[in-house]
Amino acid sequence: MAIKLIEPPVPRDMMPKHVAVIMDGNGRWAKKRGMPRKLGHVQGAKAFRKMMIHAIEIGIEYISFYAFSTENWKRPDDEVHSIMNLMSKYLTDARTEFGDEHVRIILLGDNEAFNPELRQKFIDLENDTKDFHALTAGCCANYGSRDEIVHAAKAIARQVKDGTLQPEDITEDLISRNLYTKDMPDVDLLIRPGGEMRISNFLLWQCAYAELYFCDTLWPDFDAKEFDKAIVEYARRTRRFGGL
């Protein structure tokens, strides 16, 4: 599959480097059409693929998708099973579909809760794409930001306990290097379709100074035009990072 580069919606020096996306609204999309929620996730997976392609086309360097949170395990079993099957299928297809585009795909989350087959697919895909640099795509699955920060704190505490790290040596940079996103920069633009206006325990540390973009479009209907609208809005804003 050959994906052609196109001109981005704003000058390249005004583009966000890392875009994070909360894929919200699959269930409501299906309900509006009298369909089972799991069919909304099928359509959401198609939108996910389209957004991956568009991110490559316009030259995004890093993109993270909220695929499945640590809280999503509380959903009905058949819905969770459907999401896991979709995730497994995507991982099978992704290496072939995006390998020629040199897309690196990494899991952002704890893989221990997945069944052995799915866990191994994540491991194999990460290993197969680890040297690719055209686009780094983070799949946030079994992910919760507070859980991620606890995971990092425990890793740092073990180093202190072992005597390889002094408490006074703990810095923001050290914490960042112990997060799942250690190979990615902080988020520049967070996009949430679906009409909700919250960030739902997603990349809290990494979004400290992210620009937030919310829209009413449900995720299955979110397309390249909607993505570009978010990029244009981002480019209009003045980022001060706490300064004047």
ABEGO torsion letter per residue (X at the ends): XBBBBBBBABBAAABBABBBBBBBGAAAAAAAAGBBAAAAAAAAAAAAAAAAAAAAAAGBABBBBBABBAAAAABBAAAAAAAAAAAAAAAAAAAAAAAAAGBBBBBBEBAAABBAAAAAAAAAAAAAAAABAABBBBBBBGBBAAAAAAAAAAAAAAAAAAGABBAAABBAAAAAAABAAAABBBBABBBBBGGBBBAGGBGAAAAAABBBBBBABBAAABBAAAAAAAAAAAAABBBAGGBX
